[in-house]
Amino acid sequence: MSMQADELRQGACATGQGAYRMTTFAAEQGLRSWLAETRVYGGVYLVGDRWVVTAQSADALTALRERLGGTLENGSAHAGH
């Protein structure tokens, strides 16, 4: 566990497939607010009922989805200045 607050908990782990970060939320609104803030950075998110997992690749999340369920959601694509 790397962070715990009333509205969310966050932890990280590493496996042979890569590093993962999971965040759980006390309410669906917290999850949606978090996604809205982080999507601007791009990436892919595995999103479930009040939880989200991030990883270094979409392939890693696709494999994890087979075990956890959820849906894959994309962040916004953006270019540097």
N, CA and C atoms as a LAMMPS dump frame, in Angstrom:
ITEM: TIMESTEP
0
ITEM: NUMBER OF ATOMS
243
ITEM: BOX BOUNDS ff ff ff
-5.0000000000000000e+02 5.0000000000000000e+02
-5.0000000000000000e+02 5.0000000000000000e+02
-5.0000000000000000e+02 5.0000000000000000e+02
ITEM: ATOMS id mol type element x y z
1 1 1 N 0.86 -1.17 0
2 1 2 C 0 0 0
3 1 3 C 0.904 1.23 0
4 2 1 N 0.725 2.084 -0.971
5 2 2 C 1.572 3.266 -1.02
6 2 3 C 0.842 4.535 -0.596
7 3 1 N -0.498 4.532 -0.647
8 3 2 C -1.249 5.712 -0.219
9 3 3 C -2.637 5.279 0.234
10 4 1 N -3.084 5.867 1.324
11 4 2 C -4.425 5.572 1.805
12 4 3 C -5.044 6.866 2.296
13 5 1 N -6.258 7.136 1.833
14 5 2 C -7.02 8.303 2.255
15 5 3 C -8.476 7.868 2.373
16 6 1 N -9.319 8.736 2.883
17 6 2 C -10.732 8.384 3.033
18 6 3 C -11.382 8.025 1.703
19 7 1 N -11.014 8.737 0.642
20 7 2 C -11.688 8.54 -0.637
21 7 3 C -11.012 7.549 -1.581
22 8 1 N -9.725 7.222 -1.338
23 8 2 C -9.049 6.275 -2.22
24 8 3 C -7.901 5.564 -1.509
25 9 1 N -7.529 4.433 -2.092
26 9 2 C -6.349 3.677 -1.66
27 9 3 C -5.566 3.326 -2.901
28 10 1 N -4.238 3.363 -2.788
29 10 2 C -3.406 3.111 -3.951
30 10 3 C -2.246 2.219 -3.563
31 11 1 N -1.941 1.267 -4.43
32 11 2 C -0.82 0.375 -4.194
33 11 3 C -0.158 0.025 -5.512
34 12 1 N 1.037 -0.531 -5.436
35 12 2 C 1.793 -0.883 -6.631
36 12 3 C 2.475 -2.222 -6.434
37 13 1 N 2.709 -2.904 -7.564
38 13 2 C 3.463 -4.15 -7.534
39 13 3 C 4.141 -4.341 -8.88
40 14 1 N 5.085 -5.251 -8.915
41 14 2 C 5.779 -5.587 -10.153
42 14 3 C 5.772 -7.099 -10.317
43 15 1 N 5.577 -7.54 -11.557
44 15 2 C 5.592 -8.959 -11.889
45 15 3 C 6.501 -9.15 -13.096
46 16 1 N 6.571 -10.344 -13.581
47 16 2 C 7.339 -10.613 -14.791
48 16 3 C 6.784 -9.893 -16.007
49 17 1 N 5.505 -9.54 -15.976
50 17 2 C 4.884 -8.815 -17.082
51 17 3 C 5.04 -7.299 -16.97
52 18 1 N 5.514 -6.798 -15.841
53 18 2 C 5.711 -5.361 -15.691
54 18 3 C 5.214 -4.832 -14.366
55 19 1 N 5.188 -3.507 -14.269
56 19 2 C 4.763 -2.831 -13.049
57 19 3 C 3.305 -2.404 -13.182
58 20 1 N 2.57 -2.526 -12.084
59 20 2 C 1.156 -2.18 -12.057
60 20 3 C 0.888 -1.261 -10.876
61 21 1 N -0.088 -0.361 -11.056
62 21 2 C -0.562 0.482 -9.965
63 21 3 C -2.082 0.361 -9.937
64 22 1 N -2.616 0.032 -8.768
65 22 2 C -4.063 -0.093 -8.623
66 22 3 C -4.548 0.946 -7.633
67 23 1 N -5.656 1.592 -8
68 23 2 C -6.282 2.578 -7.134
69 23 3 C -7.734 2.166 -6.951
70 24 1 N -8.179 2.121 -5.7
71 24 2 C -9.579 1.831 -5.4
72 24 3 C -10.21 3.079 -4.798
73 25 1 N -11.504 3.227 -5.024
74 25 2 C -12.218 4.435 -4.628
75 25 3 C -13.407 4.091 -3.747
76 26 1 N -13.717 4.974 -2.806
77 26 2 C -14.86 4.783 -1.919
78 26 3 C -16.179 4.954 -2.671
79 27 1 N -16.158 5.733 -3.754
80 27 2 C -17.39 6.007 -4.509
81 27 3 C -17.072 6.1 -5.994
82 28 1 N -18.059 5.787 -6.814
83 28 2 C -17.926 5.859 -8.276
84 28 3 C -17.543 7.27 -8.727
85 29 1 N -18.09 8.291 -8.07
86 29 2 C -17.773 9.671 -8.433
87 29 3 C -16.284 9.961 -8.263
88 30 1 N -15.667 9.404 -7.243
89 30 2 C -14.233 9.581 -7.052
90 30 3 C -13.44 8.981 -8.192
91 31 1 N -13.843 7.813 -8.652
92 31 2 C -13.185 7.164 -9.79
93 31 3 C -13.313 8.029 -11.033
94 32 1 N -14.51 8.506 -11.32
95 32 2 C -14.721 9.312 -12.529
96 32 3 C -13.957 10.634 -12.466
97 33 1 N -13.882 11.243 -11.307
98 33 2 C -13.109 12.484 -11.151
99 33 3 C -11.626 12.217 -11.366
100 34 1 N -11.118 11.126 -10.81
101 34 2 C -9.707 10.761 -10.962
102 34 3 C -9.387 10.517 -12.426
103 35 1 N -10.245 9.767 -13.124
104 35 2 C -10.02 9.501 -14.547
105 35 3 C -10.02 10.786 -15.36
106 36 1 N -10.931 11.69 -15.066
107 36 2 C -11.001 12.958 -15.8
108 36 3 C -9.703 13.746 -15.641
109 37 1 N -9.124 13.715 -14.463
110 37 2 C -7.871 14.439 -14.207
111 37 3 C -6.668 13.777 -14.865
112 38 1 N -6.621 12.443 -14.878
113 38 2 C -5.437 11.743 -15.369
114 38 3 C -5.457 11.464 -16.861
115 39 1 N -6.612 11.46 -17.475
116 39 2 C -6.697 11.15 -18.911
117 39 3 C -5.892 12.105 -19.774
118 40 1 N -5.705 13.329 -19.333
119 40 2 C -4.946 14.297 -20.131
120 40 3 C -3.498 13.86 -20.332
121 41 1 N -3.018 12.922 -19.525
122 41 2 C -1.652 12.437 -19.649
123 41 3 C -1.533 11.263 -20.618
124 42 1 N -2.654 10.846 -21.219
125 42 2 C -2.636 9.732 -22.15
126 42 3 C -2.626 8.402 -21.415
127 43 1 N -2.25 7.351 -22.102
128 43 2 C -2.175 6.04 -21.497
129 43 3 C -3.449 5.239 -21.643
130 44 1 N -3.418 4.053 -21.064
131 44 2 C -4.553 3.139 -21.087
132 44 3 C -4.853 2.749 -19.654
133 45 1 N -6.126 2.623 -19.327
134 45 2 C -6.573 2.317 -17.973
135 45 3 C -7.496 1.114 -18.014
136 46 1 N -7.322 0.193 -17.084
137 46 2 C -8.262 -0.9 -16.881
138 46 3 C -9.191 -0.452 -15.764
139 47 1 N -10.464 -0.279 -16.083
140 47 2 C -11.41 0.351 -15.161
141 47 3 C -12.495 -0.633 -14.766
142 48 1 N -12.703 -0.771 -13.476
143 48 2 C -13.756 -1.615 -12.94
144 48 3 C -14.712 -0.813 -12.091
145 49 1 N -15.443 -1.503 -11.256
146 49 2 C -16.403 -0.873 -10.358
147 49 3 C -15.649 -0.286 -9.165
148 50 1 N -15.376 1.014 -9.198
149 50 2 C -14.66 1.752 -8.153
150 50 3 C -13.186 1.372 -8.044
151 51 1 N -12.563 0.906 -9.14
152 51 2 C -11.122 0.645 -9.159
153 51 3 C -10.56 0.897 -10.552
154 52 1 N -9.274 1.164 -10.604
155 52 2 C -8.572 1.356 -11.868
156 52 3 C -7.156 0.816 -11.715
157 53 1 N -6.64 0.212 -12.784
158 53 2 C -5.269 -0.288 -12.815
159 53 3 C -4.553 0.379 -13.983
160 54 1 N -3.326 0.824 -13.745
161 54 2 C -2.487 1.343 -14.814
162 54 3 C -1.249 0.459 -14.914
163 55 1 N -0.695 0.393 -16.115
164 55 2 C 0.503 -0.406 -16.372
165 55 3 C 1.281 0.263 -17.496
166 56 1 N 2.445 -0.298 -17.793
167 56 2 C 3.311 0.3 -18.802
168 56 3 C 2.84 0.053 -20.228
169 57 1 N 1.947 -0.921 -20.428
170 57 2 C 1.497 -1.201 -21.786
171 57 3 C 0.044 -1.656 -21.799
172 58 1 N -0.594 -1.438 -22.934
173 58 2 C -1.963 -1.911 -23.122
174 58 3 C -2.002 -3.433 -23.098
175 59 1 N -0.949 -4.081 -23.6
176 59 2 C -0.898 -5.548 -23.598
177 59 3 C -0.94 -6.102 -22.18
178 60 1 N -0.227 -5.476 -21.264
179 60 2 C -0.227 -5.933 -19.868
180 60 3 C -1.615 -5.801 -19.257
181 61 1 N -2.314 -4.726 -19.582
182 61 2 C -3.663 -4.53 -19.05
183 61 3 C -4.663 -5.486 -19.699
184 62 1 N -4.471 -5.791 -20.968
185 62 2 C -5.346 -6.74 -21.652
186 62 3 C -5.244 -8.109 -20.997
187 63 1 N -4.029 -8.533 -20.689
188 63 2 C -3.835 -9.82 -20.011
189 63 3 C -4.461 -9.802 -18.618
190 64 1 N -4.312 -8.706 -17.908
191 64 2 C -4.883 -8.585 -16.569
192 64 3 C -6.407 -8.552 -16.615
193 65 1 N -6.946 -7.967 -17.662
194 65 2 C -8.402 -7.883 -17.818
195 65 3 C -9.038 -9.268 -17.838
196 66 1 N -8.336 -10.254 -18.392
197 66 2 C -8.85 -11.618 -18.425
198 66 3 C -9.08 -12.163 -17.014
199 67 1 N -8.298 -11.692 -16.054
200 67 2 C -8.425 -12.158 -14.665
201 67 3 C -9.366 -11.306 -13.827
202 68 1 N -9.34 -9.97 -14.053
203 68 2 C -10.096 -9.053 -13.2
204 68 3 C -11.414 -8.574 -13.791
205 69 1 N -11.548 -8.635 -15.101
206 69 2 C -12.702 -8.026 -15.752
207 69 3 C -12.428 -6.548 -15.979
208 70 1 N -13.462 -5.764 -16.058
209 70 2 C -13.308 -4.332 -16.289
210 70 3 C -13.272 -4.007 -17.77
211 71 1 N -13.092 -2.735 -18.072
212 71 2 C -13.007 -2.264 -19.45
213 71 3 C -11.732 -1.464 -19.638
214 72 1 N -11.192 -1.519 -20.844
215 72 2 C -10.02 -0.722 -21.169
216 72 3 C -10.479 0.641 -21.664
217 73 1 N -9.936 1.693 -21.079
218 73 2 C -10.265 3.054 -21.48
219 73 3 C -8.975 3.778 -21.806
220 74 1 N -9.016 4.617 -22.832
221 74 2 C -7.834 5.357 -23.281
222 74 3 C -7.835 6.775 -22.744
223 75 1 N -6.629 7.254 -22.481
224 75 2 C -6.453 8.651 -22.133
225 75 3 C -6.404 9.482 -23.406
226 76 1 N -6.338 10.776 -23.261
227 76 2 C -6.267 11.667 -24.402
228 76 3 C -4.88 11.635 -25.003
229 77 1 N -4.821 11.603 -26.321
230 77 2 C -3.526 11.702 -26.993
231 77 3 C -3.133 13.171 -27.025
232 78 1 N -1.882 13.452 -26.742
233 78 2 C -1.422 14.828 -26.796
234 78 3 C 0.013 14.874 -27.265
235 79 1 N 0.401 15.987 -27.813
236 79 2 C 1.763 16.154 -28.312
237 79 3 C 2.485 17.189 -27.467
238 80 1 N 3.802 17.067 -27.41
239 80 2 C 4.611 18.028 -26.664
240 80 3 C 4.693 19.365 -27.395
241 81 1 N 5.179 20.362 -26.712
242 81 2 C 5.288 21.695 -27.299
243 81 3 C 6.604 21.827 -27.999
